[in-house]
Amino acid sequence: MRRTTTWMVLGLVTMGLGFMTWVSRSRAEESLAPLPLSEAVGIALVNNPTVGSARASTRVAQIRLRQTAATWLPTLNYSFTEQRNFTRGTTKVTQEDASVLRVPQRDYGTLERSNFGLAQLIYDFQRTTNQIRAARHEFKATRFSEDVRRAQTILDVHLAYVSVLLAQRLLRIARETTAHRQELLEHVIKLFKGGLRAKFDVSRAQVDYKSARLAEVSAEAAIAKSRFELNAALGVPYLPDRPLVDILDTPPRFKNPELVVQHALARRPETQAATARVRAAKATLRSAKATYLPRVTGTGTYAHTDGTAGPGDEWLVAMEASVPLFDLGQTRLQVQMEQAHLKQNQEDLRAQQNSVVLEVRQRLVDVEEGRARIEEARGLVEQAQENLDLARQRYEAGLGRIIDVTDAQLNWTNSRQALDRAKADLHSAIARVERAAHLYPPEYFPRKKKEPAAPAAVGPELDHQPDPPTLRTVRALGGTLSRPPGP
């Protein structure tokens, strides 16, 4: 009996400690500062592993460029050789009486040689210069690829952020729906006990209440999943659930469709990376063609020898010119391969430009569609609220059926969800437009050195006040974007 009491006390203490830990953790999370979208993007650009991998790749390309440029630097070599030999044998010696005498012979020898060599490439008809140019353009392409990864991370964070906000709003709607249906169930039970309603009304209200509870459970799970996606995009899987700043009701900045396509072609890092690869392929082709031309190298050596015969010094200064005469077609095939590589990169650039224009146009249509959906959803919410009020009044007056009330509640819930989804889709569409046209602040893409020929910066001319959205504006925008972009 005493042992049982002890175990019960220990169990209660453990439960109490667990409850206190849960309460303290909940309070700590509630006391956390809100996480704005800009801070979330900053966290992702520092902690996301894909951004870190792209940053390391850029560093590798930079080191490779320096390694290629080091070809013009002189090379100094030192070598030391030590030799020791021993020879044993016999030597025939002819004496005065013409007899041959075999005399044993042993020979010891030593040789120490120190050699310093200096070599310097003087001229190779732009072969090495074009290799350096190709490496420089490859470095730029890799750096633009890092920008691609950064831009994609910004988009992933933005979409995950909006997804969490939408999930929170849908949970709020689900809770309000559950509260309304619970209130209706209690009211129907009172009317049934008073003999004013049939058992079917109670059963229907119970089914609708359970369905609302089930939808609430799904909404709770959706928040957890969207939080996991946001943390994964940030690169911090165990980040505390800081409250987010609700931006769905904040009107986003709209871009001028006629200028977005032009800026996309000039600023998109994928296009810039493809352009850099074309330039690198051209430089590599010129370097391959220069293999047909001579190569001039200057060399200088100093050697110090110390051996059995005594010490000695040796100096040598030479100029060497090597001219390729015949290599069984290896150089010719290398040139042909680089020509094909250049053609491939040029076609990849064209495909990338077409893909950018297509993506931007589609995203702009999504924005206009989102604006039109919001306007229609607002009217739908107002009408659904009025319909719900009328259905309740008719049911309480005994003129309507409970099915009419539950249908009106369902329409009210669906209309509010449609409005919040339209707001979230509009912000997501704006985020995709910014990604498609690379309309990001420059501080998201740091550079150690200023680019000599930077594309046009994002200015206020991109922002404009769009016309009120209607069903016709979507079609009108499609016709505008079908024309080729201006210069």
C-alpha positions in Angstrom: 0.0 0.0 0.0 2.8 2.4 0.9 4.6 1.5 -2.3 1.5 2.3 -4.4 1.1 5.6 -2.6 4.7 6.5 -3.3 4.3 5.7 -7.0 1.2 7.9 -7.2 2.9 10.8 -5.6 5.9 10.5 -8.0 3.5 10.3 -10.9 1.6 13.5 -9.8 4.9 15.3 -9.3 6.1 14.3 -12.8 2.8 15.4 -14.3 3.1 18.7 -12.5 6.6 19.4 -13.6 5.7 18.5 -17.2 2.7 20.9 -17.0 4.8 23.7 -15.6 7.4 23.1 -18.4 4.7 23.3 -21.1 3.3 26.4 -19.6 6.7 28.1 -19.4 7.5 27.1 -23.0 4.2 28.4 -24.2 4.7 31.7 -22.4 8.2 32.0 -23.8 7.0 31.4 -27.4 4.2 33.9 -26.9 6.7 36.5 -25.6 8.8 36.1 -28.8 9.0 39.2 -31.0 7.1 39.0 -34.3 9.0 37.8 -37.4 8.6 40.2 -40.3 9.1 38.9 -43.9 12.3 40.9 -44.4 13.9 39.4 -41.4 12.9 35.9 -42.5 14.5 36.5 -45.8 17.7 37.7 -44.1 17.8 34.6 -41.9 17.4 32.3 -45.0 20.1 34.0 -47.0 22.5 33.3 -44.1 21.4 29.9 -42.9 19.9 28.1 -46.0 22.4 25.3 -46.9 21.7 25.6 -50.7 22.8 29.3 -50.5 25.9 28.2 -48.6 26.7 25.6 -51.2 26.3 28.1 -54.1 28.5 30.5 -52.2 31.2 27.8 -51.9 30.9 27.1 -55.7 31.5 30.8 -56.4 34.6 30.7 -54.2 35.8 27.6 -56.2 35.3 29.4 -59.5 37.2 32.5 -58.1 40.2 30.4 -57.1 40.2 28.6 -60.4 40.3 32.0 -62.1 43.3 33.0 -60.0 45.0 29.7 -60.8 44.5 30.3 -64.5 45.8 33.8 -64.3 48.9 32.5 -62.5 50.1 31.1 -65.8 51.7 34.4 -66.7 53.8 34.4 -63.5 57.3 33.0 -63.6 58.1 29.6 -62.1 61.2 28.9 -60.1 62.4 25.3 -59.5 65.2 23.8 -57.4 66.5 20.3 -57.7 69.3 18.6 -55.9 71.0 15.4 -57.1 73.6 13.3 -55.2 75.3 10.4 -56.9 77.7 7.8 -55.5 79.2 5.1 -57.6 81.7 2.2 -57.0 83.3 0.2 -59.8 85.3 -3.0 -59.2 87.0 -5.1 -61.9 90.4 -6.0 -63.4 92.6 -4.3 -65.9 94.9 -6.0 -68.4 98.5 -4.7 -68.2 101.1 -5.7 -70.8 104.5 -6.0 -69.3 107.9 -5.6 -71.0 108.2 -9.3 -71.7 104.9 -9.2 -73.6 103.2 -11.0 -70.9 99.7 -9.9 -69.8 99.0 -9.3 -66.1 95.6 -8.8 -64.7 95.5 -6.1 -62.1 92.4 -5.6 -59.8 90.9 -2.2 -60.0 88.5 -0.3 -57.7 87.0 3.1 -58.5 85.0 5.4 -56.2 83.1 8.5 -57.4 80.8 11.1 -56.0 78.7 13.8 -57.6 76.5 16.5 -56.0 74.5 18.8 -58.3 72.3 21.7 -57.3 70.1 23.2 -60.0 68.0 26.4 -60.0 65.6 26.9 -62.9 63.6 30.0 -63.8 60.9 29.9 -66.6 58.7 32.7 -67.9 56.1 32.6 -70.6 56.7 35.5 -72.9 54.1 35.3 -75.6 51.7 32.6 -77.0 49.5 34.6 -79.3 46.6 35.2 -76.9 46.2 31.5 -76.0 46.7 32.0 -72.2 44.9 35.4 -72.3 41.8 33.8 -73.8 42.0 31.0 -71.2 41.9 33.7 -68.5 39.0 35.4 -70.1 37.1 32.1 -70.3 37.8 31.5 -66.6 36.7 35.0 -65.7 33.4 34.5 -67.6 32.9 31.1 -66.0 33.4 32.8 -62.6 30.7 35.4 -63.5 28.4 32.6 -64.6 28.9 30.8 -61.3 28.3 34.0 -59.4 25.0 34.6 -61.3 24.1 31.0 -60.4 24.6 31.9 -56.8 22.2 34.8 -57.4 19.7 32.3 -58.9 19.9 30.2 -55.7 19.5 33.4 -53.5 16.5 34.5 -55.6 14.9 31.1 -55.3 15.4 31.0 -51.6 13.7 34.5 -51.3 10.8 33.1 -53.3 10.5 30.0 -51.1 10.6 32.0 -47.9 7.9 34.4 -49.3 5.6 31.6 -50.4 6.1 29.7 -47.1 5.4 32.8 -45.1 2.2 33.5 -47.0 1.2 29.8 -46.6 1.6 30.1 -42.8 -0.6 33.2 -42.7 -3.2 31.6 -44.9 -3.3 28.5 -42.7 -3.7 30.7 -39.6 -6.6 32.5 -41.2 -8.3 29.2 -42.3 -7.9 27.9 -38.7 -9.6 31.1 -37.4 -12.5 30.6 -39.9 -12.7 26.9 -38.9 -13.0 27.9 -35.2 -15.7 30.5 -35.9 -17.6 27.9 -38.0 -17.3 25.4 -35.1 -18.6 28.0 -32.7 -21.5 29.0 -34.9 -22.5 25.3 -35.4 -22.2 24.6 -31.7 -24.5 27.5 -31.0 -27.0 26.3 -33.6 -26.9 22.8 -32.1 -27.6 24.0 -28.6 -30.5 26.2 -30.0 -31.9 23.2 -32.0 -31.8 21.0 -28.9 -33.7 23.5 -26.9 -36.4 23.7 -29.6 -36.5 19.9 -29.8 -37.1 19.6 -26.1 -39.9 22.2 -26.4 -41.5 20.2 -29.1 -40.9 22.8 -31.8 -38.5 20.9 -33.9 -38.1 17.3 -35.1 -35.3 14.9 -34.2 -34.0 15.2 -37.8 -33.0 18.8 -37.0 -31.0 17.7 -34.0 -29.3 15.0 -35.9 -28.4 17.3 -38.8 -27.0 19.9 -36.5 -24.9 17.3 -34.8 -23.5 16.1 -38.1 -22.6 19.6 -39.1 -21.0 20.3 -35.8 -18.8 17.2 -36.0 -17.9 18.1 -39.6 -16.8 21.5 -38.4 -14.6 19.9 -35.6 -13.0 17.7 -38.2 -12.2 20.6 -40.5 -10.7 22.4 -37.5 -8.4 19.5 -36.8 -7.2 19.5 -40.4 -6.6 23.3 -40.2 -4.5 22.8 -37.1 -2.4 20.2 -38.9 -2.0 22.5 -41.9 -0.5 25.2 -39.7 2.1 22.8 -38.3 3.0 21.6 -41.8 3.3 25.1 -43.2 5.5 26.1 -40.2 7.8 23.2 -41.0 8.0 24.3 -44.6 8.9 27.9 -43.5 11.6 26.6 -41.1 13.0 24.4 -43.9 13.1 27.5 -46.3 14.9 29.5 -43.6 17.5 26.7 -43.1 16.8 26.6 -39.4 14.5 23.5 -38.9 14.2 24.1 -35.1 13.4 27.8 -35.1 10.8 28.7 -32.4 7.4 29.5 -33.7 7.6 33.2 -33.6 4.4 35.0 -34.6 4.3 36.3 -38.1 3.3 39.8 -39.3 0.0 39.4 -41.2 0.5 41.1 -44.6 -2.4 39.6 -46.5 -4.6 42.7 -45.9 -1.7 45.0 -47.0 -2.1 45.9 -50.6 1.0 44.8 -52.5 3.0 47.0 -54.9 1.9 46.4 -58.5 4.3 46.5 -61.4 4.0 48.0 -64.8 3.5 45.0 -67.2 5.1 46.8 -70.1 8.4 47.3 -68.3 8.6 44.1 -66.3 9.4 42.0 -69.3 12.2 44.3 -70.4 13.7 44.4 -66.9 13.4 40.6 -66.7 15.5 40.1 -69.8 18.1 42.5 -68.4 18.2 41.5 -64.7 17.4 37.8 -64.6 20.5 36.0 -63.2 19.8 32.9 -65.3 20.0 35.0 -68.5 23.1 36.7 -67.3 24.7 33.4 -66.4 23.9 32.0 -69.9 25.3 35.1 -71.5 28.5 34.7 -69.4 28.8 31.1 -70.6 28.5 32.2 -74.2 31.4 34.6 -73.7 33.4 32.0 -71.9 32.8 29.6 -74.9 34.0 32.2 -77.3 37.2 32.8 -75.3 37.8 29.1 -75.1 37.4 28.8 -78.9 39.9 31.6 -79.5 42.3 29.9 -77.1 41.9 26.6 -78.9 42.6 28.2 -82.3 45.8 29.8 -80.8 47.2 26.4 -80.4 48.2 26.5 -84.1 50.5 29.4 -83.4 54.0 29.4 -81.8 54.7 29.6 -78.1 57.7 31.6 -76.8 59.2 30.8 -73.5 62.3 32.2 -71.7 64.3 30.0 -69.4 67.3 30.5 -67.2 69.2 27.9 -65.1 72.1 27.8 -62.7 73.8 24.6 -61.6 76.5 24.0 -59.1 78.4 20.7 -59.3 80.7 19.2 -56.7 82.2 15.8 -57.3 85.4 13.8 -57.5 86.8 15.9 -60.2 86.1 19.1 -58.2 83.5 21.9 -58.0 82.0 23.6 -61.0 79.3 26.2 -61.9 77.1 26.3 -65.0 74.9 29.1 -66.3 72.3 28.9 -69.0 69.9 31.5 -70.4 67.8 30.5 -73.4 64.8 31.6 -75.4 62.7 28.8 -76.7 60.1 29.0 -79.5 57.9 25.9 -80.1 55.9 25.6 -83.3 53.3 22.9 -83.6 53.7 21.1 -86.9 51.5 18.0 -86.8 49.5 16.4 -84.0 47.3 13.9 -85.9 44.3 16.3 -85.9 44.0 16.8 -82.2 44.0 20.6 -82.3 41.6 20.6 -85.3 39.1 18.3 -83.4 39.5 20.5 -80.3 38.6 23.6 -82.2 35.5 21.8 -83.7 34.4 20.7 -80.3 34.7 24.2 -78.9 32.7 25.5 -81.9 29.9 23.0 -81.1 30.1 24.0 -77.4 29.7 27.7 -78.4 26.6 26.8 -80.5 25.1 24.9 -77.6 25.6 27.8 -75.2 24.1 30.2 -77.7 21.0 28.1 -78.1 20.8 27.7 -74.3 20.8 31.5 -74.0 17.9 31.8 -76.5 15.9 29.1 -74.7 16.5 30.9 -71.4 15.4 34.2 -72.8 12.2 32.6 -74.1 11.6 30.9 -70.8 12.0 34.2 -68.9 9.5 36.0 -71.1 7.0 33.2 -70.9 7.3 33.0 -67.1 6.9 36.8 -66.6 3.9 37.0 -68.8 2.2 34.1 -67.0 2.9 35.5 -63.6 1.5 38.9 -64.6 -1.7 37.3 -65.7 -1.8 35.5 -62.3 -1.5 38.9 -60.5 -4.4 40.3 -62.5 -6.4 37.2 -61.9 -5.8 37.4 -58.2 -7.0 41.0 -58.1 -10.2 40.1 -59.9 -10.7 37.2 -57.6 -10.4 39.4 -54.5 -13.0 41.8 -55.8 -15.5 39.0 -56.6 -14.8 37.2 -53.3 -15.5 40.4 -51.3 -18.9 40.7 -52.9 -19.5 36.9 -52.3 -18.7 37.3 -48.6 -21.2 40.1 -48.2 -23.9 38.2 -50.0 -23.1 35.0 -48.0 -23.4 36.9 -44.7 -26.7 38.4 -45.7 -28.0 35.0 -46.8 -26.9 33.5 -43.5 -28.7 36.1 -41.5 -31.9 35.6 -43.4 -31.7 31.9 -43.1 -31.3 32.1 -39.3 -34.2 34.6 -39.0 -36.5 32.3 -41.1 -35.5 29.2 -39.0 -36.1 31.0 -35.7 -39.4 32.2 -37.0 -40.4 28.6 -38.0 -40.5 29.5 -41.7 -37.3 27.8 -42.8 -35.5 24.4 -42.6 -32.3 23.6 -40.8 -30.8 22.5 -44.1 -31.2 26.1 -45.3 -29.3 27.4 -42.3 -26.4 24.8 -42.6 -26.1 25.5 -46.4 -25.9 29.2 -45.7 -23.3 28.6 -43.0 -21.3 26.4 -45.5 -21.5 29.1 -48.2 -20.4 31.7 -45.6 -17.4 29.6 -44.6 -16.5 28.9 -48.3 -16.8 32.6 -49.2 -14.5 33.7 -46.4 -12.0 31.0 -47.3 -12.1 32.0 -50.9 -11.4 35.6 -50.0 -8.4 34.7 -47.8 -7.1 32.3 -50.4 -7.4 35.0 -53.1 -5.4 37.4 -50.9 -2.8 34.8 -50.3 -2.6 33.9 -54.0 -2.2 37.6 -55.0 0.7 38.0 -52.6 2.2 34.7 -53.9 1.7 35.9 -57.5 3.5 39.2 -56.7 6.3 37.2 -55.2 6.6 35.1 -58.3 6.6 38.2 -60.5 9.5 39.6 -58.4 11.3 36.3 -58.8 10.6 36.1 -62.6 11.8 39.7 -63.2 14.4 39.7 -60.4 12.9 42.8 -58.8 14.8 42.4 -55.5 16.8 45.0 -53.5 20.5 45.0 -54.2 21.4 44.3 -50.6 20.2 40.7 -51.1 23.0 40.1 -53.6 26.2 41.5 -52.1 29.1 42.2 -54.4 32.7 42.9 -53.4 33.4 44.9 -56.5 31.0 47.0 -58.6 30.1 45.5 -61.9 31.4 47.6 -64.9 28.2 47.2 -66.9 25.3 46.7 -64.5 21.7 46.4 -65.9 19.2 49.1 -65.3 18.2 49.4 -61.6 14.7 48.9 -60.3 13.2 52.3 -60.1 9.8 53.8 -59.3 8.8 53.7 -63.0 8.0 50.0 -62.5 5.3 50.8 -60.0 2.0 52.0 -61.3 -1.6 52.3 -60.2 -3.6 49.5 -62.0 -7.1 50.0 -63.2 -9.9 48.5 -61.0 -9.9 44.7 -61.7 -12.8 43.3 -63.6 -13.4 40.1 -65.6 -12.2 42.0 -68.8 -8.9 43.2 -67.4 -7.5 39.7 -67.4 -8.3 39.3 -71.1 -6.9 42.8 -71.8 -3.7 42.1 -70.0 -3.3 38.9 -72.0 -3.5 40.9 -75.2 -1.0 43.5 -74.0 1.6 40.9 -73.1 1.2 39.0 -76.4 3.0 41.8 -78.1 6.9 41.7 -78.3 8.6 43.7 -75.6 9.8 47.2 -76.5 13.5 48.2 -76.5 
